[in-house]
Amino acid sequence: MHELTEAIQVAGALIGGGAGVGGAGAGVGAIGGSMCEATARQPELINVIRTQFFLAAAIIEGFTFLLLVLVMIVLIRNG
């Protein structure tokens, strides 16, 4: 029974990690598309738009990195 519990934890970590990384990629892609649209509408604000894009992308990637660390902890613990 203990082996089944470990297998379920590992499967959950892998599925959750994959979904989280996919969601982060989709989020950064959506932000990038919005940045292109905003730049096309108001090219004079490119510096502000670019700064906001990189800030949002960095926050998303930071949370994604933490998610992957959590997945690695679960995988190593269930080894």
matplotlib code that plots the C-alpha trace (Angstrom):
import matplotlib.pyplot as plt

x = [0.0, 2.9, 4.3, 1.0, 0.9, 4.4, 3.5, 0.4, 2.5, 5.1, 2.4, 0.7, 4.0, 4.8, 1.4, 1.1, 4.6, 3.9, 0.6, 2.3, 5.1, 2.6, 0.5, 3.5, 4.5, 0.9, 0.9, 4.2, 3.0, -0.2, 1.7, 4.1, 1.1, -0.4, 2.9, 3.0, -0.5, 0.2, 3.4, 1.5, -1.1, 1.3, 4.9, 6.1, 5.5, 7.8, 10.1, 7.3, 5.6, 8.9, 9.7, 6.2, 6.5, 9.9, 8.7, 5.6, 7.6, 10.2, 7.5, 5.9, 9.2, 10.1, 7.0, 7.6, 11.1, 9.6, 7.1, 9.9, 11.9, 8.8, 8.4, 12.1, 11.7, 8.7, 10.5, 13.7, 11.8, 9.9, 13.1]
y = [0.0, 2.3, 1.9, 2.8, 6.0, 6.9, 6.2, 8.4, 11.2, 11.0, 10.9, 13.9, 15.9, 15.1, 16.0, 19.1, 20.2, 19.7, 21.6, 24.4, 24.8, 24.6, 27.3, 29.5, 29.2, 30.1, 33.0, 34.5, 33.9, 35.8, 38.6, 38.8, 39.0, 41.8, 43.6, 43.5, 44.8, 47.6, 48.6, 48.7, 51.0, 53.3, 52.9, 55.9, 53.9, 51.0, 51.5, 51.3, 48.4, 46.5, 47.0, 45.8, 42.8, 41.7, 42.3, 40.1, 37.5, 37.4, 36.9, 34.1, 32.4, 32.7, 30.9, 28.3, 27.7, 27.3, 24.8, 22.8, 22.8, 21.5, 18.8, 17.8, 17.7, 15.3, 13.1, 13.0, 12.3, 9.4, 8.3]
z = [0.0, 0.8, -2.7, -4.2, -2.2, -3.3, -7.0, -6.7, -5.2, -7.9, -10.6, -9.1, -8.9, -12.5, -13.8, -11.7, -12.7, -16.4, -16.1, -14.2, -16.8, -19.6, -18.0, -17.4, -21.1, -22.2, -19.8, -21.0, -24.6, -23.9, -22.3, -25.3, -27.6, -25.6, -25.6, -29.4, -29.6, -27.2, -29.0, -32.3, -30.8, -29.0, -30.2, -28.1, -24.9, -25.9, -23.0, -20.4, -22.1, -22.4, -18.7, -17.6, -19.9, -18.4, -14.9, -15.4, -17.3, -14.5, -11.8, -13.8, -14.4, -10.7, -9.6, -12.3, -10.9, -7.4, -8.8, -10.4, -7.1, -5.3, -7.9, -7.5, -3.7, -4.0, -6.5, -4.4, -1.2, -2.8, -4.6]

ax = plt.figure().add_subplot(projection="3d")
ax.plot(x, y, z, "-o")
ax.set_aspect("equal")
plt.show()
